[in-house]
Amino acid sequence: MLEVAYSKILPALRGILSHKLAKRGLSQRKIAHYLGVTQPLISKLLKKPLESYYAELEKAGVSRGLVEGYAEVLV
C-alpha cells in the first residue's frame, strides 16, 4: 500500500497542491519550500493540467471529493 501512495497518490497530490497554491499567487519557489521539493519540480507539475492529477487519483481509487477536502485544508 505504501508503494501505491509513494508512486501514485503523493505525486498527484503535489500537483494539485502546486496548482492551488499558484492560483493563490504564491511563487514557485515558495510552493517548493512548502512542499519540500525543488522549484524546477514545481514548474514541471504546473505544466501538467490540474485535471490530469485528479484523473490519476481516481484511477488509484481516491475520490475527487476526498482529495478536494484534504487539498483545501492543506492549502
All heavy atoms as a GROMACS GRO file, in nm:
protein
  585
    1MET      N    1   0.082  -0.121   0.000
    1MET     CA    2   0.000   0.000   0.000
    1MET      C    3   0.085   0.126   0.000
    1MET      O    4   0.052   0.223  -0.066
    1MET     CB    5  -0.094  -0.003   0.121
    1MET     CG    6  -0.189   0.112   0.127
    1MET     SD    7  -0.302   0.108  -0.013
    1MET     CE    8  -0.400   0.247   0.022
    2LEU      N    9   0.196   0.124   0.075
    2LEU     CA   10   0.283   0.241   0.077
    2LEU      C   11   0.342   0.269  -0.060
    2LEU      O   12   0.361   0.385  -0.096
    2LEU     CB   13   0.395   0.223   0.180
    2LEU     CG   14   0.356   0.244   0.325
    2LEU    CD1   15   0.474   0.214   0.416
    2LEU    CD2   16   0.305   0.383   0.348
    3GLU      N   17   0.370   0.164  -0.134
    3GLU     CA   18   0.426   0.181  -0.269
    3GLU      C   19   0.328   0.258  -0.358
    3GLU      O   20   0.368   0.347  -0.432
    3GLU     CB   21   0.457   0.046  -0.330
    3GLU     CG   22   0.526   0.056  -0.464
    3GLU     CD   23   0.560  -0.079  -0.521
    3GLU    OE1   24   0.603  -0.168  -0.445
    3GLU    OE2   25   0.544  -0.096  -0.642
    4VAL      N   26   0.200   0.227  -0.348
    4VAL     CA   27   0.098   0.298  -0.425
    4VAL      C   28   0.092   0.443  -0.381
    4VAL      O   29   0.084   0.534  -0.464
    4VAL     CB   30  -0.041   0.231  -0.409
    4VAL    CG1   31  -0.150   0.315  -0.473
    4VAL    CG2   32  -0.039   0.092  -0.467
    5ALA      N   33   0.100   0.467  -0.252
    5ALA     CA   34   0.097   0.605  -0.201
    5ALA      C   35   0.214   0.685  -0.254
    5ALA      O   36   0.196   0.799  -0.298
    5ALA     CB   37   0.097   0.605  -0.048
    6TYR      N   38   0.333   0.627  -0.251
    6TYR     CA   39   0.451   0.699  -0.297
    6TYR      C   40   0.455   0.717  -0.448
    6TYR      O   41   0.498   0.820  -0.497
    6TYR     CB   42   0.579   0.628  -0.252
    6TYR     CG   43   0.607   0.642  -0.105
    6TYR    CD1   44   0.633   0.529  -0.027
    6TYR    CD2   45   0.608   0.766  -0.043
    6TYR    CE1   46   0.659   0.542   0.108
    6TYR    CE2   47   0.634   0.779   0.092
    6TYR     CZ   48   0.659   0.666   0.167
    6TYR     OH   49   0.684   0.678   0.301
    7SER      N   50   0.409   0.618  -0.521
    7SER     CA   51   0.422   0.624  -0.667
    7SER      C   52   0.304   0.691  -0.737
    7SER      O   53   0.321   0.747  -0.844
    7SER     CB   54   0.443   0.484  -0.724
    7SER     OG   55   0.328   0.404  -0.704
    8LYS      N   56   0.186   0.687  -0.678
    8LYS     CA   57   0.067   0.739  -0.745
    8LYS      C   58   0.002   0.857  -0.672
    8LYS      O   59  -0.024   0.961  -0.730
    8LYS     CB   60  -0.040   0.629  -0.759
    8LYS     CG   61   0.004   0.506  -0.831
    8LYS     CD   62   0.012   0.529  -0.977
    8LYS     CE   63   0.048   0.397  -1.046
    8LYS     NZ   64   0.081   0.414  -1.183
    9ILE      N   65  -0.022   0.839  -0.545
    9ILE     CA   66  -0.100   0.938  -0.470
    9ILE      C   67  -0.020   1.063  -0.438
    9ILE      O   68  -0.064   1.175  -0.464
    9ILE     CB   69  -0.159   0.875  -0.342
    9ILE    CG1   70  -0.256   0.764  -0.382
    9ILE    CG2   71  -0.227   0.980  -0.256
    9ILE    CD1   72  -0.306   0.678  -0.268
   10LEU      N   73   0.098   1.047  -0.384
   10LEU     CA   74   0.178   1.163  -0.343
   10LEU      C   75   0.213   1.256  -0.460
   10LEU      O   76   0.195   1.378  -0.449
   10LEU     CB   77   0.302   1.119  -0.267
   10LEU     CG   78   0.384   1.227  -0.200
   10LEU    CD1   79   0.299   1.310  -0.104
   10LEU    CD2   80   0.501   1.165  -0.126
   11PRO      N   81   0.262   1.203  -0.574
   11PRO     CA   82   0.292   1.293  -0.686
   11PRO      C   83   0.169   1.369  -0.736
   11PRO      O   84   0.177   1.488  -0.766
   11PRO     CB   85   0.346   1.200  -0.794
   11PRO     CG   86   0.399   1.083  -0.718
   11PRO     CD   87   0.306   1.067  -0.601
   12ALA      N   88   0.055   1.301  -0.743
   12ALA     CA   89  -0.067   1.367  -0.790
   12ALA      C   90  -0.112   1.473  -0.690
   12ALA      O   91  -0.154   1.582  -0.728
   12ALA     CB   92  -0.178   1.265  -0.814
   13LEU      N   93  -0.102   1.444  -0.563
   13LEU     CA   94  -0.139   1.542  -0.460
   13LEU      C   95  -0.047   1.664  -0.466
   13LEU      O   96  -0.093   1.777  -0.453
   13LEU     CB   97  -0.136   1.477  -0.322
   13LEU     CG   98  -0.190   1.561  -0.207
   13LEU    CD1   99  -0.331   1.610  -0.236
   13LEU    CD2  100  -0.186   1.482  -0.078
   14ARG      N  101   0.082   1.641  -0.488
   14ARG     CA  102   0.174   1.754  -0.505
   14ARG      C  103   0.133   1.841  -0.623
   14ARG      O  104   0.140   1.963  -0.616
   14ARG     CB  105   0.316   1.703  -0.529
   14ARG     CG  106   0.389   1.667  -0.405
   14ARG     CD  107   0.536   1.642  -0.439
   14ARG     NE  108   0.605   1.589  -0.324
   14ARG     CZ  109   0.676   1.479  -0.323
   14ARG    NH1  110   0.692   1.409  -0.434
   14ARG    NH2  111   0.736   1.438  -0.214
   15GLY      N  112   0.092   1.777  -0.732
   15GLY     CA  113   0.048   1.852  -0.849
   15GLY      C  114  -0.074   1.938  -0.819
   15GLY      O  115  -0.080   2.055  -0.856
   16ILE      N  116  -0.170   1.879  -0.750
   16ILE     CA  117  -0.292   1.953  -0.715
   16ILE      C  118  -0.259   2.069  -0.622
   16ILE      O  119  -0.305   2.182  -0.643
   16ILE     CB  120  -0.396   1.858  -0.651
   16ILE    CG1  121  -0.447   1.759  -0.758
   16ILE    CG2  122  -0.511   1.936  -0.588
   16ILE    CD1  123  -0.527   1.644  -0.702
   17LEU      N  124  -0.180   2.043  -0.520
   17LEU     CA  125  -0.144   2.149  -0.426
   17LEU      C  126  -0.065   2.260  -0.496
   17LEU      O  127  -0.086   2.378  -0.469
   17LEU     CB  128  -0.065   2.092  -0.308
   17LEU     CG  129  -0.144   2.002  -0.213
   17LEU    CD1  130  -0.050   1.938  -0.112
   17LEU    CD2  131  -0.254   2.078  -0.145
   18SER      N  132   0.023   2.222  -0.586
   18SER     CA  133   0.101   2.322  -0.660
   18SER      C  134   0.010   2.414  -0.738
   18SER      O  135   0.026   2.536  -0.736
   18SER     CB  136   0.200   2.253  -0.754
   18SER     OG  137   0.296   2.180  -0.683
   19HIS      N  138  -0.086   2.356  -0.808
   19HIS     CA  139  -0.181   2.436  -0.886
   19HIS      C  140  -0.263   2.528  -0.796
   19HIS      O  141  -0.281   2.646  -0.826
   19HIS     CB  142  -0.274   2.346  -0.967
   19HIS     CG  143  -0.217   2.303  -1.098
   19HIS    ND1  144  -0.224   2.380  -1.212
   19HIS    CD2  145  -0.150   2.190  -1.134
   19HIS    CE1  146  -0.166   2.318  -1.312
   19HIS    NE2  147  -0.119   2.201  -1.267
   20LYS      N  148  -0.312   2.474  -0.686
   20LYS     CA  149  -0.396   2.554  -0.597
   20LYS      C  150  -0.317   2.668  -0.532
   20LYS      O  151  -0.368   2.779  -0.518
   20LYS     CB  152  -0.461   2.466  -0.491
   20LYS     CG  153  -0.569   2.375  -0.549
   20LYS     CD  154  -0.641   2.300  -0.441
   20LYS     CE  155  -0.758   2.225  -0.498
   20LYS     NZ  156  -0.870   2.311  -0.535
   21LEU      N  157  -0.194   2.642  -0.492
   21LEU     CA  158  -0.111   2.746  -0.430
   21LEU      C  159  -0.070   2.852  -0.533
   21LEU      O  160  -0.070   2.971  -0.502
   21LEU     CB  161   0.011   2.684  -0.363
   21LEU     CG  162  -0.020   2.601  -0.238
   21LEU    CD1  163   0.103   2.522  -0.195
   21LEU    CD2  164  -0.069   2.689  -0.124
   22ALA      N  165  -0.040   2.809  -0.654
   22ALA     CA  166  -0.005   2.905  -0.760
   22ALA      C  167  -0.124   2.994  -0.792
   22ALA      O  168  -0.108   3.115  -0.814
   22ALA     CB  169   0.041   2.830  -0.884
   23LYS      N  170  -0.243   2.935  -0.792
   23LYS     CA  171  -0.364   3.013  -0.819
   23LYS      C  172  -0.386   3.120  -0.712
   23LYS      O  173  -0.443   3.225  -0.738
   23LYS     CB  174  -0.485   2.920  -0.827
   23LYS     CG  175  -0.610   2.986  -0.877
   23LYS     CD  176  -0.720   2.886  -0.898
   23LYS     CE  177  -0.844   2.956  -0.951
   23LYS     NZ  178  -0.952   2.861  -0.977
   24ARG      N  179  -0.338   3.094  -0.592
   24ARG     CA  180  -0.349   3.192  -0.483
   24ARG      C  181  -0.237   3.295  -0.486
   24ARG      O  182  -0.227   3.378  -0.396
   24ARG     CB  183  -0.352   3.121  -0.350
   24ARG     CG  184  -0.480   3.042  -0.331
   24ARG     CD  185  -0.494   2.991  -0.194
   24ARG     NE  186  -0.618   2.916  -0.181
   24ARG     CZ  187  -0.682   2.898  -0.069
   24ARG    NH1  188  -0.635   2.948   0.043
   24ARG    NH2  189  -0.794   2.828  -0.067
   25GLY      N  190  -0.150   3.286  -0.586
   25GLY     CA  191  -0.048   3.388  -0.605
   25GLY      C  192   0.090   3.357  -0.546
   25GLY      O  193   0.177   3.443  -0.549
   26LEU      N  194   0.109   3.238  -0.495
   26LEU     CA  195   0.240   3.204  -0.440
   26LEU      C  196   0.340   3.177  -0.552
   26LEU      O  197   0.303   3.124  -0.657
   26LEU     CB  198   0.232   3.080  -0.350
   26LEU     CG  199   0.193   3.106  -0.205
   26LEU    CD1  200   0.048   3.142  -0.194
   26LEU    CD2  201   0.228   2.988  -0.120
   27SER      N  202   0.464   3.213  -0.530
   27SER     CA  203   0.568   3.188  -0.628
   27SER      C  204   0.604   3.040  -0.630
   27SER      O  205   0.581   2.968  -0.533
   27SER     CB  206   0.693   3.270  -0.595
   27SER     OG  207   0.755   3.219  -0.477
   28GLN      N  208   0.664   2.997  -0.740
   28GLN     CA  209   0.707   2.858  -0.749
   28GLN      C  210   0.810   2.827  -0.641
   28GLN      O  211   0.810   2.717  -0.586
   28GLN     CB  212   0.766   2.830  -0.887
   28GLN     CG  213   0.663   2.829  -0.996
   28GLN     CD  214   0.720   2.792  -1.130
   28GLN    OE1  215   0.834   2.745  -1.142
   28GLN    NE2  216   0.644   2.815  -1.236
   29ARG      N  217   0.895   2.921  -0.611
   29ARG     CA  218   0.996   2.900  -0.507
   29ARG      C  219   0.931   2.878  -0.371
   29ARG      O  220   0.971   2.791  -0.294
   29ARG     CB  221   1.092   3.019  -0.504
   29ARG     CG  222   1.220   2.988  -0.435
   29ARG     CD  223   1.324   3.090  -0.468
   29ARG     NE  224   1.340   3.175  -0.351
   29ARG     CZ  225   1.381   3.299  -0.352
   29ARG    NH1  226   1.411   3.358  -0.465
   29ARG    NH2  227   1.394   3.367  -0.243
   30LYS      N  228   0.830   2.957  -0.340
   30LYS     CA  229   0.760   2.944  -0.212
   30LYS      C  230   0.684   2.812  -0.206
   30LYS      O  231   0.684   2.745  -0.103
   30LYS     CB  232   0.664   3.062  -0.194
   30LYS     CG  233   0.611   3.076  -0.055
   30LYS     CD  234   0.722   3.110   0.041
   30LYS     CE  235   0.674   3.202   0.148
   30LYS     NZ  236   0.779   3.222   0.247
   31ILE      N  237   0.620   2.775  -0.316
   31ILE     CA  238   0.547   2.648  -0.320
   31ILE      C  239   0.645   2.532  -0.298
   31ILE      O  240   0.618   2.441  -0.222
   31ILE     CB  241   0.473   2.631  -0.455
   31ILE    CG1  242   0.364   2.739  -0.469
   31ILE    CG2  243   0.412   2.491  -0.467
   31ILE    CD1  244   0.304   2.749  -0.608
   32ALA      N  245   0.760   2.539  -0.364
   32ALA     CA  246   0.862   2.434  -0.349
   32ALA      C  247   0.906   2.424  -0.203
   32ALA      O  248   0.920   2.313  -0.150
   32ALA     CB  249   0.982   2.464  -0.439
   33HIS      N  250   0.923   2.537  -0.139
   33HIS     CA  251   0.963   2.538   0.002
   33HIS      C  252   0.856   2.469   0.087
   33HIS      O  253   0.887   2.384   0.171
   33HIS     CB  254   0.986   2.681   0.050
   33HIS     CG  255   1.013   2.693   0.195
   33HIS    ND1  256   1.134   2.658   0.251
   33HIS    CD2  257   0.934   2.733   0.297
   33HIS    CE1  258   1.128   2.677   0.382
   33HIS    NE2  259   1.007   2.723   0.412
   34TYR      N  260   0.730   2.505   0.066
   34TYR     CA  261   0.621   2.447   0.145
   34TYR      C  262   0.608   2.296   0.124
   34TYR      O  263   0.577   2.222   0.217
   34TYR     CB  264   0.488   2.514   0.110
   34TYR     CG  265   0.470   2.653   0.166
   34TYR    CD1  266   0.392   2.746   0.099
   34TYR    CD2  267   0.530   2.693   0.284
   34TYR    CE1  268   0.375   2.874   0.149
   34TYR    CE2  269   0.514   2.820   0.334
   34TYR     CZ  270   0.436   2.910   0.266
   34TYR     OH  271   0.419   3.037   0.316
   35LEU      N  272   0.629   2.251  -0.001
   35LEU     CA  273   0.611   2.109  -0.032
   35LEU      C  274   0.738   2.027  -0.015
   35LEU      O  275   0.736   1.905  -0.030
   35LEU     CB  276   0.556   2.092  -0.174
   35LEU     CG  277   0.419   2.155  -0.201
   35LEU    CD1  278   0.375   2.126  -0.344
   35LEU    CD2  279   0.315   2.104  -0.102
   36GLY      N  280   0.849   2.095   0.013
   36GLY     CA  281   0.975   2.023   0.035
   36GLY      C  282   1.035   1.963  -0.090
   36GLY      O  283   1.095   1.855  -0.085
   37VAL      N  284   1.016   2.032  -0.202
   37VAL     CA  285   1.071   1.987  -0.329
   37VAL      C  286   1.144   2.104  -0.395
   37VAL      O  287   1.152   2.212  -0.338
   37VAL     CB  288   0.960   1.933  -0.423
   37VAL    CG1  289   0.892   1.811  -0.361
   37VAL    CG2  290   0.857   2.040  -0.455
   38THR      N  291   1.196   2.082  -0.515
   38THR     CA  292   1.269   2.188  -0.585
   38THR      C  293   1.175   2.274  -0.669
   38THR      O  294   1.066   2.230  -0.708
   38THR     CB  295   1.376   2.128  -0.677
   38THR    OG1  296   1.310   2.051  -0.779
   38THR    CG2  297   1.474   2.042  -0.599
   39GLN      N  298   1.220   2.394  -0.699
   39GLN     CA  299   1.142   2.483  -0.786
   39GLN      C  300   1.126   2.424  -0.926
   39GLN      O  301   1.017   2.434  -0.983
   39GLN     CB  302   1.207   2.622  -0.790
   39GLN     CG  303   1.134   2.722  -0.877
   39GLN     CD  304   1.173   2.712  -1.023
   39GLN    OE1  305   1.290   2.691  -1.056
   39GLN    NE2  306   1.076   2.728  -1.111
   40PRO      N  307   1.230   2.362  -0.984
   40PRO     CA  308   1.209   2.300  -1.116
   40PRO      C  309   1.100   2.192  -1.116
   40PRO      O  310   1.027   2.178  -1.215
   40PRO     CB  311   1.345   2.241  -1.152
   40PRO     CG  312   1.443   2.328  -1.078
   40PRO     CD  313   1.373   2.360  -0.948
   41LEU      N  314   1.086   2.119  -1.007
   41LEU     CA  315   0.978   2.020  -0.999
   41LEU      C  316   0.843   2.090  -0.999
   41LEU      O  317   0.749   2.045  -1.066
   41LEU     CB  318   0.992   1.931  -0.876
   41LEU     CG  319   0.880   1.828  -0.859
   41LEU    CD1  320   0.870   1.735  -0.980
   41LEU    CD2  321   0.898   1.748  -0.732
   42ILE      N  322   0.832   2.200  -0.927
   42ILE     CA  323   0.705   2.275  -0.926
   42ILE      C  324   0.672   2.323  -1.066
   42ILE      O  325   0.557   2.313  -1.111
   42ILE     CB  326   0.711   2.393  -0.826
   42ILE    CG1  327   0.735   2.343  -0.684
   42ILE    CG2  328   0.584   2.478  -0.835
   42ILE    CD1  329   0.630   2.247  -0.631
   43SER      N  330   0.770   2.373  -1.137
   43SER     CA  331   0.749   2.417  -1.275
   43SER      C  332   0.695   2.303  -1.360
   43SER      O  333   0.599   2.321  -1.436
   43SER     CB  334   0.881   2.469  -1.334
   43SER     OG  335   0.864   2.506  -1.468
   44LYS      N  336   0.753   2.186  -1.345
   44LYS     CA  337   0.708   2.067  -1.420
   44LYS      C  338   0.565   2.030  -1.381
   44LYS      O  339   0.483   1.998  -1.468
   44LYS     CB  340   0.803   1.951  -1.391
   44LYS     CG  341   0.770   1.825  -1.465
   44LYS     CD  342   0.871   1.715  -1.433
   44LYS     CE  343   0.831   1.585  -1.498
   44LYS     NZ  344   0.923   1.476  -1.465
   45LEU      N  345   0.535   2.034  -1.252
   45LEU     CA  346   0.400   1.999  -1.205
   45LEU      C  347   0.296   2.096  -1.259
   45LEU      O  348   0.184   2.056  -1.294
   45LEU     CB  349   0.395   1.998  -1.052
   45LEU     CG  350   0.475   1.889  -0.982
   45LEU    CD1  351   0.479   1.914  -0.831
   45LEU    CD2  352   0.420   1.752  -1.013
   46LEU      N  353   0.331   2.223  -1.268
   46LEU     CA  354   0.235   2.324  -1.314
   46LEU      C  355   0.212   2.318  -1.465
   46LEU      O  356   0.112   2.370  -1.514
   46LEU     CB  357   0.282   2.464  -1.272
   46LEU     CG  358   0.278   2.491  -1.122
   46LEU    CD1  359   0.341   2.626  -1.091
   46LEU    CD2  360   0.137   2.482  -1.069
   47LYS      N  361   0.305   2.258  -1.538
   47LYS     CA  362   0.286   2.244  -1.684
   47LYS      C  363   0.182   2.139  -1.718
   47LYS      O  364   0.123   2.143  -1.825
   47LYS     CB  365   0.420   2.210  -1.750
   47LYS     CG  366   0.515   2.326  -1.753
   47LYS     CD  367   0.647   2.289  -1.817
   47LYS     CE  368   0.741   2.409  -1.810
   47LYS     NZ  369   0.876   2.375  -1.857
   48LYS      N  370   0.160   2.047  -1.628
   48LYS     CA  371   0.061   1.941  -1.649
   48LYS      C  372  -0.075   1.992  -1.604
   48LYS      O  373  -0.086   2.055  -1.498
   48LYS     CB  374   0.103   1.819  -1.566
   48LYS     CG  375   0.028   1.694  -1.597
   48LYS     CD  376   0.094   1.578  -1.524
   48LYS     CE  377   0.017   1.452  -1.542
   48LYS     NZ  378   0.080   1.340  -1.471
   49PRO      N  379  -0.181   1.968  -1.680
   49PRO     CA  380  -0.314   2.018  -1.641
   49PRO      C  381  -0.361   1.963  -1.506
   49PRO      O  382  -0.340   1.846  -1.474
   49PRO     CB  383  -0.405   1.968  -1.753
   49PRO     CG  384  -0.315   1.933  -1.866
   49PRO     CD  385  -0.183   1.896  -1.806
   50LEU      N  386  -0.425   2.047  -1.431
   50LEU     CA  387  -0.477   2.010  -1.299
   50LEU      C  388  -0.567   1.887  -1.307
   50LEU      O  389  -0.558   1.797  -1.224
   50LEU     CB  390  -0.553   2.128  -1.238
   50LEU     CG  391  -0.621   2.107  -1.104
   50LEU    CD1  392  -0.519   2.068  -0.997
   50LEU    CD2  393  -0.697   2.231  -1.063
   51GLU      N  394  -0.653   1.882  -1.406
   51GLU     CA  395  -0.747   1.771  -1.418
   51GLU      C  396  -0.678   1.636  -1.432
   51GLU      O  397  -0.731   1.533  -1.390
   51GLU     CB  398  -0.842   1.793  -1.535
   51GLU     CG  399  -0.946   1.900  -1.509
   51GLU     CD  400  -1.032   1.871  -1.386
   51GLU    OE1  401  -1.077   1.755  -1.370
   51GLU    OE2  402  -1.054   1.963  -1.306
   52SER      N  403  -0.559   1.634  -1.489
   52SER     CA  404  -0.489   1.506  -1.506
   52SER      C  405  -0.449   1.448  -1.370
   52SER      O  406  -0.445   1.326  -1.354
   52SER     CB  407  -0.367   1.523  -1.596
   52SER     OG  408  -0.270   1.605  -1.536
   53TYR      N  409  -0.420   1.534  -1.274
   53TYR     CA  410  -0.386   1.485  -1.140
   53TYR      C  411  -0.508   1.422  -1.072
   53TYR      O  412  -0.497   1.320  -1.007
   53TYR     CB  413  -0.329   1.598  -1.053
   53TYR     CG  414  -0.197   1.649  -1.104
   53TYR    CD1  415  -0.184   1.778  -1.152
   53TYR    CD2  416  -0.084   1.567  -1.104
   53TYR    CE1  417  -0.063   1.825  -1.199
   53TYR    CE2  418   0.038   1.614  -1.151
   53TYR     CZ  419   0.048   1.743  -1.198
   53TYR     OH  420   0.168   1.790  -1.245
   54TYR      N  421  -0.623   1.486  -1.089
   54TYR     CA  422  -0.745   1.427  -1.033
   54TYR      C  423  -0.774   1.292  -1.098
   54TYR      O  424  -0.814   1.197  -1.031
   54TYR     CB  425  -0.864   1.521  -1.053
   54TYR     CG  426  -0.864   1.639  -0.960
   54TYR    CD1  427  -0.846   1.768  -1.008
   54TYR    CD2  428  -0.883   1.623  -0.823
   54TYR    CE1  429  -0.846   1.878  -0.923
   54TYR    CE2  430  -0.883   1.732  -0.738
   54TYR     CZ  431  -0.865   1.858  -0.788
   54TYR     OH  432  -0.864   1.966  -0.704
   55ALA      N  433  -0.752   1.283  -1.229
   55ALA     CA  434  -0.776   1.158  -1.301
   55ALA      C  435  -0.683   1.047  -1.250
   55ALA      O  436  -0.726   0.932  -1.233
   55ALA     CB  437  -0.757   1.178  -1.451
   56GLU      N  438  -0.558   1.081  -1.224
   56GLU     CA  439  -0.463   0.983  -1.171
   56GLU      C  440  -0.509   0.930  -1.036
   56GLU      O  441  -0.500   0.809  -1.009
   56GLU     CB  442  -0.324   1.046  -1.156
   56GLU     CG  443  -0.253   1.071  -1.286
   56GLU     CD  444  -0.122   1.145  -1.266
   56GLU    OE1  445  -0.063   1.141  -1.156
   56GLU    OE2  446  -0.078   1.208  -1.364
   57LEU      N  447  -0.557   1.019  -0.951
   57LEU     CA  448  -0.603   0.976  -0.820
   57LEU      C  449  -0.729   0.891  -0.830
   57LEU      O  450  -0.744   0.793  -0.756
   57LEU     CB  451  -0.625   1.097  -0.729
   57LEU     CG  452  -0.497   1.166  -0.684
   57LEU    CD1  453  -0.528   1.295  -0.611
   57LEU    CD2  454  -0.414   1.073  -0.598
   58GLU      N  455  -0.818   0.927  -0.919
   58GLU     CA  456  -0.940   0.847  -0.937
   58GLU      C  457  -0.905   0.707  -0.986
   58GLU      O  458  -0.967   0.610  -0.944
   58GLU     CB  459  -1.037   0.919  -1.030
   58GLU     CG  460  -1.102   1.039  -0.963
   58GLU     CD  461  -1.192   1.120  -1.053
   58GLU    OE1  462  -1.193   1.098  -1.176
   58GLU    OE2  463  -1.261   1.208  -1.000
   59LYS      N  464  -0.803   0.695  -1.073
   59LYS     CA  465  -0.758   0.563  -1.118
   59LYS      C  466  -0.704   0.481  -1.001
   59LYS      O  467  -0.715   0.358  -1.000
   59LYS     CB  468  -0.647   0.577  -1.222
   59LYS     CG  469  -0.694   0.606  -1.360
   59LYS     CD  470  -0.576   0.603  -1.455
   59LYS     CE  471  -0.608   0.668  -1.586
   59LYS     NZ  472  -0.491   0.676  -1.675
   60ALA      N  473  -0.645   0.550  -0.903
   60ALA     CA  474  -0.590   0.482  -0.785
   60ALA      C  475  -0.697   0.454  -0.681
   60ALA      O  476  -0.668   0.399  -0.575
   60ALA     CB  477  -0.477   0.566  -0.725
   61GLY      N  478  -0.821   0.496  -0.709
   61GLY     CA  479  -0.932   0.468  -0.619
   61GLY      C  480  -0.958   0.575  -0.515
   61GLY      O  481  -1.028   0.552  -0.417
   62VAL      N  482  -0.903   0.694  -0.537
   62VAL     CA  483  -0.923   0.804  -0.442
   62VAL      C  484  -1.023   0.902  -0.505
   62VAL      O  485  -0.999   0.954  -0.613
   62VAL     CB  486  -0.790   0.876  -0.412
   62VAL    CG1  487  -0.811   0.988  -0.311
   62VAL    CG2  488  -0.686   0.778  -0.362
   63SER      N  489  -1.132   0.927  -0.436
   63SER     CA  490  -1.237   1.013  -0.492
   63SER      C  491  -1.196   1.159  -0.496
   63SER      O  492  -1.119   1.206  -0.412
   63SER     CB  493  -1.366   0.999  -0.411
   63SER     OG  494  -1.355   1.067  -0.287
   64ARG      N  495  -1.249   1.227  -0.594
   64ARG     CA  496  -1.219   1.370  -0.610
   64ARG      C  497  -1.265   1.450  -0.488
   64ARG      O  498  -1.196   1.541  -0.444
   64ARG     CB  499  -1.286   1.423  -0.737
   64ARG     CG  500  -1.250   1.566  -0.765
   64ARG     CD  501  -1.321   1.619  -0.888
   64ARG     NE  502  -1.279   1.752  -0.916
   64ARG     CZ  503  -1.220   1.790  -1.028
   64ARG    NH1  504  -1.198   1.704  -1.124
   64ARG    NH2  505  -1.183   1.914  -1.045
   65GLY      N  506  -1.380   1.415  -0.434
   65GLY     CA  507  -1.431   1.486  -0.316
   65GLY      C  508  -1.337   1.475  -0.198
   65GLY      O  509  -1.313   1.573  -0.127
   66LEU      N  510  -1.284   1.358  -0.176
   66LEU     CA  511  -1.188   1.338  -0.067
   66LEU      C  512  -1.062   1.421  -0.089
   66LEU      O  513  -1.014   1.489   0.002
   66LEU     CB  514  -1.152   1.190  -0.055
   66LEU     CG  515  -1.055   1.152   0.056
   66LEU    CD1  516  -1.117   1.179   0.193
   66LEU    CD2  517  -1.016   1.006   0.043
   67VAL      N  518  -1.013   1.420  -0.211
   67VAL     CA  519  -0.892   1.496  -0.245
   67VAL      C  520  -0.917   1.645  -0.226
   67VAL      O  521  -0.834   1.716  -0.170
   67VAL     CB  522  -0.847   1.466  -0.390
   67VAL    CG1  523  -0.733   1.557  -0.431
   67VAL    CG2  524  -0.808   1.321  -0.403
   68GLU      N  525  -1.030   1.692  -0.275
   68GLU     CA  526  -1.064   1.834  -0.262
   68GLU      C  527  -1.067   1.877  -0.115
   68GLU      O  528  -1.016   1.983  -0.080
   68GLU     CB  529  -1.200   1.865  -0.326
   68GLU     CG  530  -1.193   1.887  -0.473
   68GLU     CD  531  -1.116   2.013  -0.510
   68GLU    OE1  532  -1.137   2.120  -0.450
   68GLU    OE2  533  -1.033   2.002  -0.601
   69GLY      N  534  -1.128   1.796  -0.032
   69GLY     CA  535  -1.136   1.828   0.110
   69GLY      C  536  -0.998   1.842   0.174
   69GLY      O  537  -0.970   1.940   0.243
   70TYR      N  538  -0.914   1.745   0.151
   70TYR     CA  539  -0.779   1.750   0.207
   70TYR      C  540  -0.696   1.862   0.146
   70TYR      O  541  -0.621   1.930   0.216
   70TYR     CB  542  -0.708   1.616   0.189
   70TYR     CG  543  -0.750   1.512   0.290
   70TYR    CD1  544  -0.818   1.398   0.251
   70TYR    CD2  545  -0.724   1.529   0.425
   70TYR    CE1  546  -0.858   1.303   0.344
   70TYR    CE2  547  -0.764   1.434   0.518
   70TYR     CZ  548  -0.830   1.322   0.476
   70TYR     OH  549  -0.870   1.229   0.568
   71ALA      N  550  -0.710   1.882   0.014
   71ALA     CA  551  -0.632   1.987  -0.052
   71ALA      C  552  -0.668   2.124   0.004
   71ALA      O  553  -0.579   2.206   0.030
   71ALA     CB  554  -0.655   1.982  -0.203
   72GLU      N  555  -0.795   2.149   0.027
   72GLU     CA  556  -0.835   2.278   0.081
   72GLU      C  557  -0.780   2.299   0.223
   72GLU      O  558  -0.740   2.409   0.258
   72GLU     CB  559  -0.987   2.293   0.079
   72GLU     CG  560  -1.044   2.313  -0.059
   72GLU     CD  561  -0.983   2.432  -0.132
   72GLU    OE1  562  -0.972   2.542  -0.073
   72GLU    OE2  563  -0.945   2.415  -0.250
   73VAL      N  564  -0.780   2.194   0.302
   73VAL     CA  565  -0.723   2.205   0.436
   73VAL      C  566  -0.574   2.234   0.428
   73VAL      O  567  -0.522   2.320   0.500
   73VAL     CB  568  -0.749   2.075   0.518
   73VAL    CG1  569  -0.667   2.074   0.646
   73VAL    CG2  570  -0.896   2.061   0.548
   74LEU      N  571  -0.504   2.165   0.340
   74LEU     CA  572  -0.359   2.182   0.329
   74LEU      C  573  -0.322   2.318   0.270
   74LEU      O  574  -0.220   2.376   0.309
   74LEU     CB  575  -0.300   2.070   0.245
   74LEU     CG  576  -0.306   1.932   0.309
   74LEU    CD1  577  -0.265   1.825   0.208
   74LEU    CD2  578  -0.216   1.926   0.432
   75VAL      N  579  -0.402   2.367   0.176
   75VAL     CA  580  -0.372   2.496   0.116
   75VAL      C  581  -0.399   2.605   0.217
   75VAL      O  582  -0.327   2.699   0.232
   75VAL     CB  583  -0.455   2.516  -0.013
   75VAL    CG1  584  -0.450   2.660  -0.061
   75VAL    CG2  585  -0.406   2.423  -0.122
   0.00000   0.00000   0.00000
